[in-house]
Amino acid sequence: MTAADERLVAALQAEHAAIYGYGVLGPKLDSATIALAHAADNAHRTRRDALLVRLTSDGVTPPPTAPSYQLPFAVTDRAGALKLAVQLEDRTGAQWRLALPATDGDLRKIVLEALIDCTTRAVAFRKAGSMTPLVPVFPGKDV
């Protein structure tokens, strides 16, 4: 397995965890923020599926999703749900950021787009939760 494959596997595991997290936080959101969570969940599912195809076509056996994931805190209300959404995006973005040095060409563009997508979604959740700063100084690094 190449260094790029290893980083993509780590990104895949982060995508699995993000999908799980959105399933937990979704019921705590209101009508103003649930659309953000649906869009984020769909984006992570699409990226996960693309990673599965890519890894498999490269001869890498992707690890399966875990039956459950440890959440950093209990999600009991809207504020907690938005905080978790930010953490999910930041942590997933961090895995994509770590993949940048191991990639080049078209694959590097895919990895960079994933980091940008995660950062953009985190900003939207921070804005919805009135959190500051809206944008981290070094997206994907401050986790």
Phi, psi and omega per residue, in radians:
M1 nan 2.331 -3.140
T2 -1.384 2.924 3.074
A3 -1.064 -0.666 3.109
A4 -1.115 -0.747 3.111
D5 -1.053 -0.761 3.139
E6 -1.060 -0.733 3.140
R7 -1.205 -0.641 3.103
L8 -1.178 -0.628 3.071
V9 -1.106 -0.738 3.093
A10 -1.097 -0.694 3.091
A11 -1.134 -0.689 3.094
L12 -1.057 -0.773 3.124
Q13 -1.094 -0.647 3.082
A14 -1.169 -0.670 3.099
E15 -1.113 -0.736 3.079
H16 -1.010 -0.818 -3.118
A17 -1.121 -0.690 3.122
A18 -1.100 -0.766 3.128
I19 -1.050 -0.770 3.091
Y20 -1.032 -0.838 -3.107
G21 -1.049 -0.681 3.123
Y22 -1.165 -0.518 3.056
G23 -1.153 -0.548 3.133
V24 -1.385 -0.761 -3.020
L25 -1.434 -0.442 -3.078
G26 -0.886 -0.822 -3.115
P27 -1.120 -0.255 -3.119
K28 -1.635 -0.044 -3.117
L29 -1.567 2.814 3.104
D30 -1.748 3.123 -3.079
S31 -1.106 -0.427 -3.131
A32 -1.331 -0.400 -3.059
T33 -2.055 -0.188 -3.103
I34 -1.126 -0.573 3.116
A35 -1.113 -0.634 3.072
L36 -1.068 -0.756 -3.126
A37 -1.179 -0.708 3.099
H38 -1.078 -0.785 -3.141
A39 -1.117 -0.720 3.122
A40 -1.128 -0.806 3.131
D41 -1.032 -0.790 3.120
N42 -1.092 -0.702 3.125
A43 -1.109 -0.758 3.128
H44 -1.163 -0.662 3.103
R45 -1.140 -0.724 3.125
T46 -1.122 -0.768 3.140
R47 -1.174 -0.691 3.082
R48 -1.040 -0.819 -3.122
D49 -1.083 -0.704 3.112
A50 -1.141 -0.670 3.100
L51 -1.135 -0.729 3.121
L52 -1.040 -0.778 3.126
V53 -1.122 -0.822 -3.100
R54 -1.090 -0.854 -3.119
L55 -1.088 -0.780 -3.141
T56 -1.096 -0.739 3.141
S57 -1.186 -0.398 3.078
D58 -1.534 0.072 3.112
G59 1.460 0.232 3.129
V60 -1.700 2.311 3.071
T61 -1.511 1.918 -3.094
P62 -1.214 2.493 3.074
P63 -1.202 2.560 3.117
P64 -1.293 2.853 3.048
T65 -1.225 2.598 3.087
A66 -1.341 2.694 3.109
P67 -1.127 -0.505 3.068
S68 -2.737 2.898 -3.126
Y69 -2.266 2.571 3.102
Q70 -1.341 2.121 3.089
L71 -1.486 2.611 -3.113
P72 -1.235 -0.316 3.136
F73 -2.894 2.856 3.102
A74 -1.290 2.400 3.109
V75 -1.755 1.883 -3.051
T76 -2.027 -0.208 -3.097
D77 -2.709 -3.119 -3.109
R78 -1.035 -0.788 -3.113
A79 -1.061 -0.746 3.109
G80 -1.152 -0.653 3.118
A81 -1.133 -0.750 3.121
L82 -1.172 -0.667 3.098
K83 -1.104 -0.741 3.113
L84 -1.138 -0.712 3.127
A85 -1.036 -0.735 3.105
V86 -1.084 -0.790 -3.141
Q87 -1.116 -0.701 3.115
L88 -1.063 -0.793 -3.139
E89 -1.176 -0.744 3.131
D90 -1.113 -0.766 -3.112
R91 -1.212 -0.678 3.101
T92 -1.196 -0.743 3.079
G93 -1.030 -0.640 3.125
A94 -1.091 -0.664 3.113
Q95 -1.194 -0.658 3.086
W96 -1.176 -0.668 3.120
R97 -1.087 -0.703 3.126
L98 -1.142 -0.378 3.127
A99 -1.398 -0.315 -3.082
L100 -0.978 -0.873 -3.090
P101 -1.136 -0.383 -3.099
A102 -1.569 0.008 -3.056
T103 -2.163 2.864 3.038
D104 -2.669 3.047 3.085
G105 1.005 -2.437 -3.101
D106 -1.099 -0.620 3.126
L107 -1.120 -0.685 3.113
R108 -1.118 -0.644 3.088
K109 -1.097 -0.727 3.119
I110 -1.084 -0.783 -3.135
V111 -1.114 -0.784 3.135
L112 -1.112 -0.724 3.095
E113 -1.064 -0.666 3.118
A114 -1.134 -0.751 3.103
L115 -1.078 -0.785 3.131
I116 -1.096 -0.747 3.127
D117 -1.054 -0.816 3.135
C118 -1.076 -0.757 -3.134
T119 -1.116 -0.725 3.133
T120 -1.115 -0.755 3.111
R121 -1.150 -0.690 3.113
A122 -1.064 -0.695 3.101
V123 -1.074 -0.759 3.139
A124 -1.084 -0.716 3.113
F125 -1.226 -0.660 3.071
R126 -1.077 -0.754 3.129
K127 -1.083 -0.782 -3.138
A128 -1.095 -0.540 -3.141
G129 -1.709 0.174 -3.120
S130 0.929 0.734 3.130
M131 -1.684 2.559 3.071
T132 -2.293 2.682 -0.117
P133 -1.235 2.687 -3.140
L134 -1.180 -0.693 -3.087
V135 -2.114 2.231 3.090
P136 -1.171 2.697 -3.122
V137 -1.064 -0.793 3.114
F138 -2.166 1.553 -3.106
P139 -0.918 2.344 3.128
G140 1.456 -0.061 -3.105
K141 -1.984 -0.406 -3.043
D142 -1.488 0.247 -3.077
V143 -1.467 nan nan
